[in-house]
Amino acid sequence: MSNKPVLSIKSNVSFSISIAGWIGEYGPSFKINKRYKDKASGEYKDTNWLDPRDLAAIAMLIPEALERIKEHEGAKQERHEAAAEEAPKESTEEEDTIPY
């Protein structure tokens, strides 16, 4: 799995929720993140705690995340197939012995 996600989506409902997706050796994986601004320090922080609005935002993001990861996988497969078609084919012994 590379360090850079192949997709990153932020919620329109709760701007603090985002989903990132990667395609690794064993298939796609996703990370759900919630950021908030700490009132005391003024710093932005991450948390695993979610409220009902966050769950609604996640529920709305999941279909888009799944669709986009499928599109990315399809494009990756097409690039792989195109590269295989462009790769030089190995010649057989029979082809090597044909006189010109």
C-alpha positions as CSV (number, residue, x, y, z in Angstrom):
1,M,0.0,0.0,0.0
2,S,1.4,3.4,-1.0
3,N,1.5,6.2,1.5
4,K,-0.7,8.5,-0.7
5,P,-4.4,7.6,-0.9
6,V,-6.0,7.1,-4.3
7,L,-9.0,8.9,-3.1
8,S,-9.9,11.5,-0.5
9,I,-13.5,12.7,0.1
10,K,-14.7,15.3,2.6
11,S,-18.3,15.4,3.8
12,N,-20.6,18.3,2.8
13,V,-22.7,17.6,5.9
14,S,-19.9,17.6,8.5
15,F,-16.7,19.1,7.2
16,S,-14.8,17.4,10.0
17,I,-15.4,13.9,8.4
18,S,-13.3,12.5,5.6
19,I,-12.6,9.1,4.0
20,A,-9.4,8.2,2.4
21,G,-8.9,5.1,0.3
22,W,-5.9,3.0,-0.8
23,I,-5.5,0.0,-3.0
24,G,-3.0,-2.4,-1.5
25,E,-1.7,-5.8,-2.2
26,Y,-4.8,-7.4,-0.6
27,G,-7.4,-5.0,-2.1
28,P,-8.9,-1.7,-1.1
29,S,-8.8,-0.2,2.4
30,F,-10.3,2.9,3.8
31,K,-9.6,5.3,6.7
32,I,-12.3,7.4,8.3
33,N,-11.0,10.6,9.9
34,K,-12.6,13.2,12.1
35,R,-10.9,16.5,12.8
36,Y,-11.9,19.2,15.2
37,K,-10.6,22.4,16.5
38,D,-9.7,22.3,20.2
39,K,-11.4,25.3,21.9
40,A,-8.7,25.6,24.6
41,S,-5.6,25.4,22.4
42,G,-7.0,26.4,19.1
43,E,-5.2,23.5,17.5
44,Y,-6.8,21.0,15.0
45,K,-6.9,17.4,16.3
46,D,-8.1,14.0,15.2
47,T,-10.4,11.8,17.1
48,N,-12.1,8.4,16.9
49,W,-15.2,9.6,18.8
50,L,-18.2,10.2,16.5
51,D,-21.7,11.7,17.1
52,P,-24.9,10.9,15.2
53,R,-24.2,13.7,12.6
54,D,-20.8,12.1,11.9
55,L,-22.4,8.7,11.3
56,A,-24.9,10.3,8.9
57,A,-22.0,12.0,7.0
58,I,-20.1,8.7,6.9
59,A,-23.2,6.8,5.6
60,M,-23.4,9.4,2.8
61,L,-19.7,9.1,1.9
62,I,-19.4,5.3,1.8
63,P,-21.2,4.8,-1.6
64,E,-19.1,7.5,-3.3
65,A,-15.9,6.0,-1.8
66,L,-16.8,2.5,-3.0
67,E,-17.7,3.8,-6.5
68,R,-14.5,5.9,-6.8
69,I,-12.3,3.0,-5.6
70,K,-13.9,0.7,-8.2
71,E,-13.3,3.3,-10.9
72,H,-9.6,3.5,-9.8
73,E,-9.2,-0.2,-9.8
74,G,-10.8,-0.4,-13.3
75,A,-8.5,2.2,-14.6
76,K,-5.5,0.5,-13.1
77,Q,-6.5,-2.8,-14.7
78,E,-6.9,-1.1,-18.1
79,R,-3.4,0.4,-17.8
80,H,-2.0,-3.0,-16.9
81,E,-3.7,-4.6,-19.9
82,A,-2.6,-1.9,-22.2
83,A,1.0,-2.2,-21.0
84,A,0.9,-6.0,-21.5
85,E,-0.3,-5.4,-25.1
86,E,2.5,-3.0,-25.8
87,A,5.2,-5.1,-24.3
88,P,7.4,-6.9,-26.8
89,K,6.3,-10.5,-27.3
90,E,8.9,-13.2,-26.8
91,S,9.8,-14.9,-30.0
92,T,9.6,-18.7,-30.3
93,E,12.5,-20.8,-31.6
94,E,10.4,-21.5,-34.7
95,E,10.1,-17.7,-35.5
96,D,13.9,-17.3,-35.0
97,T,14.8,-19.9,-37.6
98,I,12.7,-18.5,-40.4
99,P,15.1,-17.1,-43.1
100,Y,14.5,-13.7,-44.6
